[in-house]
Amino acid sequence: MNYFKNLLDLLKTEREEDRNAYLVLTEKSSVAERRANGLTWYPIAIRGTEPAKGDYIVVEVERTTHHDVNHQLRFGVSAVLFSNHDPKEHRIEGTVTYQSGNKLKLNLRTEELPDWADDGKLGIDVLFDDNSYDEMQNALKLAITLSEKKDEGRLISILTGQAKPTFNTEAPTYINNRLNSAQQSAVNKILNANELAIVHGPPGTGKTTTLVQAIKALIQQDHKQILVVAPSNTAVDLLSEKLTDEGLNVLRVGNPARVSERLMSLTLDSRMAEHSAMKEIKQLKKRAAEFKNMAHKYKRNFGKAEREQRKALFDEAHKIMKDVGNTEQYIIDDLIAKAQVITATLVGANHYTVRALRYHTVVIDEAGQALEPACWIPILKAKKVILAGDHCQLPPTIKSNEAARAGLSTTLLEKCVALHPEAVTLLEEQYRMHTQIMGYSSQVFYDNKLVAHGSVADHLLFAADVPLAFVDTAGCGFDEKADGTSTSNPEEAGLLFKHLEQLTASLLPHYTPDTFPTIAIISPYKQQVYVLKELLQHSPSLQPFLGKITVNTIDSFQGQERDLVYISMVRSNADGIIGFLSDIRRMNVAMTRARKKLVIIGDSATLTRLPFYANFIEYAEKHNAYQSAWEFMDV
């Protein structure tokens, strides 16, 4: 089927671009540089080993310094244990099976640790993530095969636009007083759909709440197990917790990003540890380890008799580990059978523990941020799919511009909303923003359909304040500065802090330090974020409120909200070049983080080359929200 062949080609292009970027980061870089890029833990210490499935061992390691460095060593990634004495020769590959804080477990493709593992100077490198690409590629190939079959191909033909979804119109109406009318309509659509329902959730409209109630209702309706997935661990964690709060038996496959005790207790590892059959497994593993230790004593200078003795000891250990494997499988099957909801990332839906499972319904949350090939991994396990998200917010991250332009940046959610409007419910009532903050976004992205709930429609930082401001730096000579691959505007950043310091002074009479509003300072450009963070540290009047202020890029704020949001637009040049500010979906995310006040600072002369910004400035003027930077220059 050409649809999937085209996706396979795009995925191949993306994989090559991603691999090349990885090679650039790793091939000629030192261990210190790789560590700074989040690709390495070094130095590490081995804290223990235990036998694993097959002839592998699991090694538990801990990083002993550089605890604050962010890293990409997550559950499921391929990684390599290496010795810095000879990193090219002394290395063993494996998979991260657990990661929490400064500890992780690595399932190594070896029967015993080599001698060099005792030499110290050990580290772990992230390997290129072939596994995710393999899973996506295999799913697309399977989709080609299944699309030719009548029953299995039905859902595929709907999602690819060759057939229309159907609905059961006879079903009783779902009523839930905890939900508003649009949210109830969404749940009804989900319950009545035979193959496809879509929940379009703009910012602040309670998409997660709606999904959770829908999943609960689906389980009450047909008592079948449901698979709930999302592209990010954070989104999976949030749903796992909320579904547990509703009293459902949730099994979290994979390793949570937020390592709270609540979430850990939902994981397969944690449930297995509590299982009554675990005692037996521990004893068996101990015996297998003893046999292996005895075998290791025959490591050097031994003859035929010793070799046979060593082989016999290893054979015995393997036999015991086979029993361990069988008992573990029994526990896994038992736990999975009892779960009402299985939660995982898109790729995690094919984890070996749940790979063979099939479901009646699969729910994909944050589908607006999901790569389409990854969505097919869970979809091919289902008869019915629920897509939830907002294609008017941030799209998935794609490394290859060529693949993005050729269609990989268009998500399955976006395609299905266009193909099947009858399957879509728009959540119209939002519980976050003042009406004026919401208004422009509603006008551009949501056909003016958004309504602010009474509890937020008029809320302000204080009675005499205004909810919206555009501070225009045109004519101030605040020119942007190119900085490697990013851009900054130090003078604009300075103006932002002047504005914030004045606003803070006017807030003080209305708040205690505890009740002080939460503040986000956002910029699309990483370099500007560095400049803003630096200035914040050198702003004496803001020091008491540092705990309330967050400075970061737009992308890192998706899904979050603050009372007061500042956006530093950065671009200011004579040629009117605005770079990736032209991605208006990113701006939609930025503008809709604010609850009570939104302040945007930028150069109208540069920004108005794009109608989106020209119209926004017009909107600001209409609401008396336009200010010139000159008003703040001499303060």
C-alpha positions in Angstrom: 0.0 0.0 0.0 1.6 3.3 -1.2 0.4 5.1 2.0 2.7 3.1 4.2 5.5 2.8 1.6 5.7 6.6 1.6 5.8 6.7 5.4 8.6 4.0 5.3 10.6 6.3 3.0 10.1 9.3 5.2 11.1 7.3 8.3 14.3 6.1 6.6 15.2 9.7 5.8 14.6 10.8 9.4 16.5 7.8 10.8 19.6 8.7 8.7 19.4 12.4 9.7 19.0 11.4 13.4 21.9 8.9 13.2 24.2 11.5 11.5 23.4 14.0 14.2 24.2 11.4 16.8 27.5 10.5 15.1 28.5 14.2 15.0 27.9 14.5 18.7 29.8 11.4 19.6 32.5 10.4 17.1 35.1 13.0 17.8 33.9 14.1 21.3 35.6 13.5 24.6 33.9 11.8 27.5 33.4 15.3 29.1 31.7 16.6 26.0 29.5 13.6 25.7 28.5 14.0 29.3 27.7 17.6 28.8 25.4 16.6 25.8 23.6 14.1 28.1 24.9 11.0 26.3 27.2 9.7 29.0 27.4 8.8 32.6 31.0 8.9 33.8 32.5 8.0 36.1 30.3 5.1 37.4 30.7 2.4 40.0 29.2 -1.1 39.7 27.0 -1.8 42.7 26.0 -5.4 41.9 25.1 -8.0 39.2 22.5 -10.7 38.8 21.7 -13.3 36.2 19.1 -12.3 33.6 17.0 -13.9 30.9 18.9 -16.1 28.5 22.7 -16.0 28.9 22.7 -12.3 29.9 23.5 -10.5 33.1 22.0 -7.4 34.7 24.5 -5.0 36.2 23.5 -2.2 38.6 25.6 1.0 38.3 25.6 4.4 40.0 27.1 7.6 38.7 29.5 8.9 41.4 29.8 12.5 40.3 28.1 15.1 38.0 24.7 14.3 39.5 23.1 17.5 38.1 23.9 16.8 34.5 20.7 16.0 32.4 21.0 12.8 30.4 19.2 10.6 27.9 19.8 7.3 29.7 16.2 6.2 30.0 14.4 2.9 30.3 14.5 1.0 27.1 17.4 2.8 25.4 20.4 0.9 24.1 23.6 1.7 25.9 27.2 0.5 26.2 29.3 -0.1 29.3 32.9 1.0 28.5 36.3 1.4 30.2 38.0 4.7 29.6 41.4 2.9 29.5 40.4 1.5 26.1 36.9 2.7 25.1 37.1 1.2 21.6 38.0 -2.3 22.6 36.7 -2.5 26.2 32.9 -2.2 25.7 29.8 -4.3 26.0 26.4 -3.3 24.7 23.1 -3.7 26.5 19.7 -2.2 27.3 18.7 0.1 30.2 16.0 -1.8 32.1 15.7 0.6 35.0 16.7 4.2 35.8 16.1 6.3 38.9 18.1 9.2 40.2 21.8 8.3 39.9 21.3 4.6 39.6 20.4 2.4 36.6 20.3 -1.3 35.6 21.8 -2.4 32.3 21.0 -5.8 30.8 24.3 -6.7 29.2 24.7 -9.1 26.2 27.3 -11.2 28.0 27.3 -14.1 30.4 30.0 -12.6 32.7 31.6 -9.3 33.3 35.0 -9.1 31.6 38.3 -8.6 33.6 38.5 -4.9 32.6 35.3 -4.1 34.5 37.5 -4.3 37.7 39.9 -1.7 36.5 37.8 1.4 37.4 37.3 4.3 35.0 34.0 2.9 33.8 31.2 4.8 32.0 28.0 4.3 30.1 27.2 5.8 26.7 23.8 6.1 25.1 23.9 4.3 21.8 21.9 5.4 18.8 18.2 4.5 19.3 17.8 1.8 16.6 15.2 0.0 18.6 12.5 2.8 18.3 13.1 3.1 14.5 13.0 -0.7 14.1 9.7 -0.9 16.0 8.2 1.9 13.8 9.5 0.3 10.6 8.1 -3.1 11.6 4.7 -1.6 12.4 4.5 0.1 9.0 5.4 -3.1 7.3 2.8 -5.0 9.3 0.2 -2.4 8.4 0.9 -3.1 4.7 0.2 -6.8 5.3 -2.9 -6.2 7.5 -4.4 -3.6 5.2 -5.0 -6.4 2.6 -7.2 -8.4 5.1 -10.9 -7.7 5.4 -11.4 -7.5 9.2 -8.0 -6.4 10.4 -7.8 -3.9 7.5 -11.1 -2.0 8.5 -9.5 0.4 11.0 -6.5 0.9 8.7 -8.8 1.9 5.8 -10.6 4.4 8.0 -7.5 6.0 9.4 -6.0 6.3 5.9 -9.2 7.9 4.5 -10.5 5.0 2.4 -13.6 4.4 4.5 -15.8 6.3 7.0 -16.0 5.6 10.7 -19.4 4.3 12.0 -21.2 5.0 15.3 -23.8 3.2 17.4 -26.6 5.8 17.6 -28.9 3.5 19.8 -26.6 3.6 22.8 -27.9 5.3 26.0 -26.7 8.9 26.6 -23.7 9.2 29.1 -24.3 11.7 31.8 -21.6 12.8 34.3 -22.1 16.0 36.4 -18.4 16.4 36.9 -18.0 17.2 33.2 -19.3 20.2 31.1 -21.5 19.6 28.1 -18.7 19.5 25.5 -16.7 17.0 27.7 -19.9 14.8 28.0 -20.4 15.0 24.2 -16.8 13.8 23.8 -17.3 10.8 26.1 -20.5 9.9 24.3 -18.7 10.0 21.0 -16.0 7.8 22.4 -18.5 5.3 23.8 -20.6 5.2 20.6 -17.7 5.0 18.1 -17.2 1.6 16.5 -13.7 2.4 15.2 -12.6 6.0 15.7 -13.3 9.0 18.0 -11.2 12.2 18.3 -11.0 14.6 21.2 -9.7 18.0 20.2 -8.5 19.6 23.4 -7.4 23.3 23.1 -5.3 24.7 26.0 -7.0 24.6 29.4 -10.1 22.7 28.3 -9.7 19.6 30.5 -8.7 17.0 27.9 -7.1 14.7 30.5 -10.1 14.9 32.8 -12.4 14.0 29.8 -10.2 11.1 28.7 -10.0 9.6 32.2 -13.8 9.6 32.6 -14.1 8.2 29.1 -11.7 5.3 29.8 -13.6 4.6 33.1 -16.9 4.5 31.2 -15.5 2.3 28.5 -14.4 -0.3 31.1 -17.8 -0.2 32.7 -19.4 -0.6 29.3 -17.6 -3.7 28.1 -15.1 -4.7 30.9 -12.4 -5.2 28.4 -8.7 -4.2 29.0 -7.7 -0.9 27.4 -4.3 0.2 26.2 -3.5 3.9 27.0 -0.4 5.4 25.3 1.3 8.8 24.7 4.5 9.9 23.0 6.1 11.1 26.2 6.7 9.4 29.6 5.4 12.5 31.3 2.0 12.3 29.6 1.8 8.5 30.3 2.6 9.2 34.0 -0.1 11.8 34.3 -2.8 9.5 32.9 -1.5 6.5 35.0 -1.9 8.5 38.2 -5.3 10.0 37.3 -6.7 6.6 36.2 -5.5 5.1 39.5 -7.2 7.9 41.4 -10.4 6.7 39.8 -10.0 3.3 41.3 -8.9 1.5 38.2 -6.2 -1.3 38.2 -3.5 0.3 36.1 -0.3 -1.4 35.0 2.5 1.0 33.9 4.8 -0.7 31.4 8.2 1.0 31.3 10.0 3.3 33.6 8.2 6.5 34.8 9.9 9.8 34.1 8.6 11.3 37.4 10.0 8.8 39.9 7.3 9.2 42.6 6.5 6.2 44.9 2.9 6.3 43.6 4.0 5.8 40.0 6.7 3.2 40.8 4.1 1.1 42.6 2.1 0.9 39.3 5.1 -0.6 37.3 5.5 -4.2 36.4 8.8 -4.4 38.3 7.2 -3.1 41.5 4.1 -5.4 41.1 6.4 -8.4 40.4 8.5 -7.6 43.5 5.3 -7.8 45.7 4.1 -11.1 44.0 3.9 -14.2 46.2 6.0 -16.2 43.8 8.9 -13.8 44.0 10.5 -15.5 47.0 11.1 -18.6 45.0 12.6 -16.6 42.1 15.1 -14.9 44.5 16.3 -18.2 45.8 16.7 -19.6 42.3 18.6 -16.5 41.2 20.9 -16.8 44.2 21.6 -20.5 43.4 22.3 -19.6 39.7 24.7 -16.8 40.8 26.5 -19.3 43.1 27.0 -21.8 40.2 28.3 -19.0 38.0 30.7 -17.8 40.6 32.0 -21.3 41.0 32.5 -21.5 37.3 34.4 -18.2 37.2 37.0 -19.7 39.5 38.0 -21.8 36.5 38.8 -18.7 34.4 42.6 -19.1 33.7 45.1 -21.9 32.9 42.8 -24.9 33.2 42.9 -28.2 31.4 40.2 -30.5 30.0 38.7 -31.7 33.3 38.4 -28.1 34.6 36.8 -27.0 31.3 34.2 -29.7 31.6 33.6 -28.8 35.3 33.1 -25.1 34.3 30.7 -26.1 31.5 28.7 -28.3 33.9 28.4 -25.4 36.3 27.3 -23.0 33.6 24.8 -25.6 32.3 23.3 -25.9 35.8 23.0 -22.1 36.1 21.3 -21.9 32.7 18.8 -24.6 33.8 18.0 -22.7 36.9 17.6 -19.4 35.0 15.2 -21.2 32.6 13.0 -22.1 35.6 13.3 -18.4 36.7 12.2 -17.3 33.3 9.1 -19.6 33.4 8.1 -18.4 36.9 8.7 -14.8 35.9 6.5 -15.3 32.8 3.8 -16.8 35.0 3.9 -13.7 37.3 3.8 -11.3 34.4 0.9 -13.1 32.7 -1.0 -13.1 36.1 -0.4 -9.3 36.6 -1.3 -8.4 33.0 -4.5 -10.5 33.1 -5.7 -8.6 36.2 -5.0 -5.1 34.9 -7.9 -3.1 33.5 -5.6 -0.5 31.9 -2.1 -0.9 30.5 -0.2 2.4 30.1 3.0 2.8 28.1 4.7 5.1 25.6 3.9 4.5 21.9 7.1 2.4 21.4 6.7 0.9 24.9 3.3 -0.7 23.7 5.6 -3.3 22.1 7.7 -4.1 25.1 8.4 -7.8 25.3 6.1 -8.3 28.3 3.0 -7.0 26.4 4.0 -7.4 22.8 1.6 -10.2 22.1 -1.5 -8.5 23.6 -4.4 -7.4 21.6 -7.1 -4.9 22.8 -10.5 -3.8 21.8 -9.7 -0.1 22.3 -6.4 1.9 22.3 -6.3 5.5 23.5 -3.5 7.8 22.2 -3.1 11.0 24.2 -1.0 13.9 23.0 -1.5 12.6 19.5 -0.7 16.1 18.1 2.9 15.5 19.2 3.2 11.9 18.1 5.1 10.8 15.0 2.7 8.9 12.8 4.9 5.8 12.3 5.0 5.5 16.1 1.2 5.6 16.4 0.8 2.5 14.2 2.6 0.4 16.9 -0.3 0.5 19.3 -3.0 1.0 16.6 -2.3 -2.4 15.0 -3.2 -4.1 18.3 -6.8 -2.6 18.3 -10.2 -2.6 16.7 -11.0 0.9 17.9 -8.8 3.9 18.5 -9.3 7.2 20.4 -7.1 10.1 19.4 -6.8 13.0 21.8 -4.7 16.1 21.5 -4.4 19.5 19.8 -2.9 19.8 16.3 -2.9 23.6 16.7 -0.1 23.3 19.3 3.4 21.9 19.1 4.0 19.3 16.4 6.4 16.3 17.0 10.2 17.1 16.9 11.6 16.0 13.6 15.4 16.1 12.9 15.2 15.9 9.1 13.9 19.1 7.3 13.5 17.1 4.2 11.3 14.4 5.9 9.3 17.2 7.6 8.6 19.0 4.4 7.7 15.8 2.6 4.9 15.1 5.2 6.4 13.5 8.3 5.5 16.6 10.3 1.8 16.1 9.5 0.4 13.9 12.4 -2.2 11.2 12.1 -4.4 13.4 14.4 -4.2 16.2 11.9 -5.0 13.9 9.0 -8.0 12.3 10.7 -9.5 15.6 11.9 -9.5 16.7 8.2 -10.8 13.4 6.9 -13.4 12.6 9.5 -14.9 15.7 11.1 -17.9 13.6 12.2 -15.5 11.8 14.6 -14.2 15.0 16.3 -15.5 16.7 19.4 -14.0 20.1 20.2 -13.7 20.9 23.9 -14.9 24.5 23.9 -14.9 25.6 27.5 -11.5 26.5 29.0 -10.6 26.8 32.7 -7.3 28.7 32.5 -7.2 32.1 30.8 -8.8 35.5 31.1 -11.1 36.1 28.1 -8.7 38.6 26.5 -5.7 36.2 26.7 -7.8 33.5 25.1 -9.4 35.7 22.5 -6.8 35.9 19.8 -5.9 32.2 20.0 -9.6 31.3 19.8 -10.0 33.5 16.7 -7.0 32.2 14.8 -7.0 28.5 15.7 -10.4 27.5 17.0 -13.0 29.4 14.9 -13.8 31.7 17.8 -15.5 28.7 19.5 -13.6 28.9 22.8 -15.4 30.1 25.9 -13.8 31.1 29.2 -15.4 29.5 32.2 -17.0 31.9 34.6 -14.3 31.2 37.3 -11.5 32.5 35.0 -13.2 34.8 32.4 -12.3 38.0 34.3 -9.6 37.0 36.7 -6.7 39.5 37.0 -3.5 39.8 39.1 -5.2 42.6 41.0 -8.3 44.7 40.5 -6.9 47.6 38.5 -4.6 45.5 36.3 -5.0 44.6 32.6 -4.7 41.0 31.3 -2.8 41.7 28.1 0.1 43.9 26.9 2.2 44.1 23.8 5.3 46.2 24.4 6.6 47.4 21.0 10.4 47.9 20.7 10.2 49.2 17.1 12.6 52.2 16.7 14.5 51.5 19.9 17.5 50.0 18.0 17.3 46.7 19.9 19.0 44.6 17.2 19.0 40.8 17.4 22.4 39.1 17.7 23.2 35.8 15.8 24.8 33.4 18.2 25.8 30.1 16.5 22.6 28.3 15.7 20.5 30.5 18.0 19.6 34.2 18.3 19.5 36.6 21.2 18.5 40.2 22.0 20.1 41.4 25.2 18.5 44.9 25.1 15.0 43.4 24.7 15.8 41.1 27.7 16.8 44.1 29.7 13.5 45.8 28.9 11.6 42.7 29.9 13.1 42.8 33.4 12.5 46.6 33.7 8.8 45.9 33.0 8.7 42.9 35.3 10.4 44.8 38.2 7.8 47.6 37.8 4.9 45.1 37.7 6.3 43.3 40.8 6.4 46.5 42.7 2.7 47.1 41.9 1.8 43.5 42.9 3.5 43.6 46.4 0.6 45.3 48.2 -1.8 42.5 47.0 0.2 39.4 47.9 2.3 37.7 50.6 5.5 35.9 49.6 3.6 32.6 49.7 0.6 33.8 47.6 2.8 35.7 45.1 1.8 34.9 41.5 3.7 32.2 39.5 5.7 33.7 36.6 7.0 32.3 33.3 9.5 34.1 31.2 9.5 32.4 27.8 11.5 32.8 24.6 11.5 30.7 21.4 15.3 31.0 21.3 17.7 29.0 23.6 20.3 31.8 23.5 17.8 34.3 24.7 16.8 32.0 27.5 20.5 32.0 28.7 20.5 35.8 28.6 17.3 36.0 30.5 18.4 33.5 33.2 21.6 35.5 33.7 19.7 38.8 34.0 17.3 37.2 36.5 20.2 36.4 38.8 21.4 40.0 38.7 18.0 41.5 39.5 18.0 42.4 43.2 14.3 43.2 43.5 13.3 39.8 42.1 15.5 37.6 44.3 12.8 37.1 47.0 10.5 35.6 44.3 13.0 33.3 42.5 11.0 30.2 43.6 8.0 31.6 41.7 9.8 32.4 38.4 10.6 29.9 35.6 12.7 30.9 32.6 12.7 28.5 29.6 11.9 27.8 25.9 8.4 27.6 24.6 8.7 23.9 23.9 9.4 23.1 27.6 6.2 24.8 28.7 3.7 22.8 26.6 1.0 21.5 29.0 1.9 24.0 31.8 0.4 27.2 33.0 1.4 30.3 35.1 -0.4 33.3 36.5 1.8 35.7 34.6 3.7 35.0 31.3 6.3 37.1 29.5 7.3 36.2 26.0 10.5 37.7 24.6 10.2 37.5 20.8 13.9 38.4 20.0 13.8 39.0 16.3 14.5 42.5 15.2 16.3 43.2 11.9 16.0 45.4 8.9 15.2 42.5 6.6 12.0 41.5 8.5 13.4 37.9 8.9 11.5 36.1 11.7 12.9 32.5 11.3 11.0 29.9 13.1 8.7 32.5 14.7 6.7 31.8 11.5 5.6 28.5 13.2 2.5 30.0 14.6 1.6 26.8 16.5 4.6 27.3 18.7 3.3 30.8 19.4 -0.2 29.4 20.2 1.5 27.3 23.0 3.4 30.4 24.3 0.4 32.7 24.4 -1.9 30.2 26.1 0.2 29.4 29.1 -1.0 32.6 30.9 -3.8 32.6 33.4 -4.2 36.2 34.5 -1.7 38.3 32.4 0.2 37.9 29.2 3.0 40.4 28.2 4.6 40.0 24.8 7.7 42.1 24.0 8.9 42.4 20.4 9.6 44.6 17.4 6.4 45.3 15.4 8.5 46.5 12.4 10.0 43.0 12.1 7.0 40.9 13.3 4.3 42.4 11.2 5.8 40.9 8.0 3.7 37.9 9.0 -0.1 38.5 9.1 -0.4 36.4 12.3 1.6 39.0 14.2 0.2 42.1 12.4 -3.3 40.8 13.4 -2.3 40.2 16.9 -1.0 43.7 17.3 -4.3 45.0 15.9 -6.1 42.8 18.5 -3.9 44.3 21.3 -4.7 47.8 20.1 -8.4 47.0 20.1 -8.1 46.0 23.8 -5.9 49.0 24.8 -3.1 46.5 25.3 -0.5 48.2 23.1 2.4 50.0 24.7 5.6 51.5 23.3 8.9 50.4 24.8 9.7 54.2 25.1 7.3 54.4 28.0 9.8 52.2 30.0 13.1 53.5 28.6 14.1 56.1 31.2 12.7 54.5 34.3 
